[in-house]
Amino acid sequence: MIGIVILIALVSYFVAWAYKNAYKRFDNFPPGPPSLPVYGAYWIVLASEYNNLAAAFKKLGQWYKTKMVGLYLGPVPSVIVNDSAMVKEMLNSEDFDGRMDIIIGRLRSYWKKLGIFFTDGYFWHVQRRFSLRYLRDYGFGRRDSNLETVVEGEIKEMLDMTLNGPKYPAEEKIVKGDLIYLPHYFAVPFINGMLHVLSRMTLPRAEYDRLWDLARHVLMFQRGSNDLGGAITFTPWIKDLLPNFSGYAGMRKGNQNLLEFFEKLVEEVMKTQEDSHSRHFLDMYIKKMNEEIKEHGKSTFSVDQLVLTCADYMFPTATATESTLTMLIEQILLNPGIQERVHEEIDRVVGKGRLPTLDDRRNMPYTEACLREIMRYETLVPLGVPHRAIRDVKFHGYDIPENTLVSANLTMLNMDEKIWGDSTVFRPERFITNGQLDLSKDKSLPFGAGRRLCAGETYARQTLFQVFAAFMQAFSVSTADGRPLTKPSKRIQGIITTIPEFWVRVTPRR
């Protein structure tokens, strides 16, 4: 009898405690759902839309009649901005330039706060400014004929692998007869291009297997942080208890491959580096590191930070660009008329005697519009990389305390009918006026905005055009089984949105 009384008392206490904490909020915090034990409102988010967190936050915004949803994700006070105009304002505000110190960031950086993505403050400012300043000298963020030539050479190898068959065993996993395996088929021009920017080197075709292996592992890391990524973020101990279910095992394995790739590269460079002259960005960084250590005895520059800087610039290169092109190919399979228009434009502007170049870009508005439309239609990073309020902020009438997680629901911007009209329709011509590309119509932010703008935007846009235009010049695409594609693949939500790998049939255009 006494045991029953004690049990009832404990249950009653727990219920009272849970109820009290469920509605405990900061004063004047944006409205949102109550918090439940352990994971806070994350339970409610997952219950709303398990496989699409951006859609879940949209629903919550509609339910609470607010453009900003305030809630606790685990113990972390969080705000999700759902309004198009407010998204842009938030991204451009230095008040939200911070980053959350989360396990995913620590995992990928030797359990320290290193790199560009997940750092902030003085360290981030110094490292980002230096890397952008000197990467620009090697073709990153601007037109560079040397880099364009390198990418063109990689594209030629990609096309030759398809037209004339594989030369090396690793290529047989990517090309089988007239079938190509997406997204990895597109990986080499992007990855070798970035390697050239960083180190003035590229891997030869005989070593492409290393690049495909890198792409597979980075994709493994990306997908490891799926919708259960919140669980490992808010309860890090789950990584040891459920390493596979939580995604930790995949993230760890994928990240280890990426770090080892650049550890070996940096090690080789340091063996031959001389402070008297610089051959490439890696030399510039090592020289700066040595100078600061010699002068001050310490520095924000380090070998580990150099490895993470390279990894941060390669991270989206090895997955996001190929995934973007793969989703565009899927849209072409769903809408065959797009392929006809792209072919007509390429044949009219470029012909067949040479590859398309960036000089052709201004005269190929529809081809460029296809790339812009896929980046609008498929929000690759629906909630962006989470920001952090670096101070107490008053934002649109609400009080957002320092260290609050703040995310922009970019899907709300990209699918806003007030901006796009038929936002759920894939329609590249929306960006064309009087036969010309009209950039004023592109309100999407696939690379973010403000000081946290993705530094690789120019490189990504230029290389996407080179690869896509050359590929479509060479081939017509159809499904592997010859049947019309009637619906898109299921999306895989991770750090970025991807689709399952698949084979596509290509027919040479003679």
FENHU-V89177 format. One record per helix or strand of 3 or more residues. SS is the DSSP state (H for helix, E for strand). FROM is the first residue (numbers start at 1). TO is the last residue. If there is no record, write none. Layout:
ss:SS from:FROM to:TO
ss:SS from:FROM to:TO
This chain:
ss:H from:2 to:22
ss:H from:42 to:48
ss:H from:53 to:63
ss:E from:68 to:73
ss:E from:76 to:81
ss:H from:84 to:91
ss:H from:94 to:96
ss:H from:103 to:107
ss:H from:121 to:138
ss:H from:145 to:163
ss:H from:169 to:173
ss:E from:179 to:182
ss:H from:184 to:199
ss:H from:205 to:224
ss:H from:229 to:234
ss:H from:238 to:241
ss:H from:248 to:272
ss:H from:281 to:296
ss:H from:303 to:317
ss:H from:320 to:334
ss:H from:336 to:349
ss:H from:358 to:363
ss:H from:365 to:377
ss:E from:393 to:395
ss:E from:398 to:400
ss:E from:405 to:408
ss:H from:410 to:414
ss:H from:417 to:420
ss:H from:428 to:431
ss:H from:439 to:441
ss:H from:450 to:452
ss:H from:457 to:474
ss:E from:475 to:479
ss:E from:491 to:493
ss:E from:497 to:499
ss:E from:502 to:508
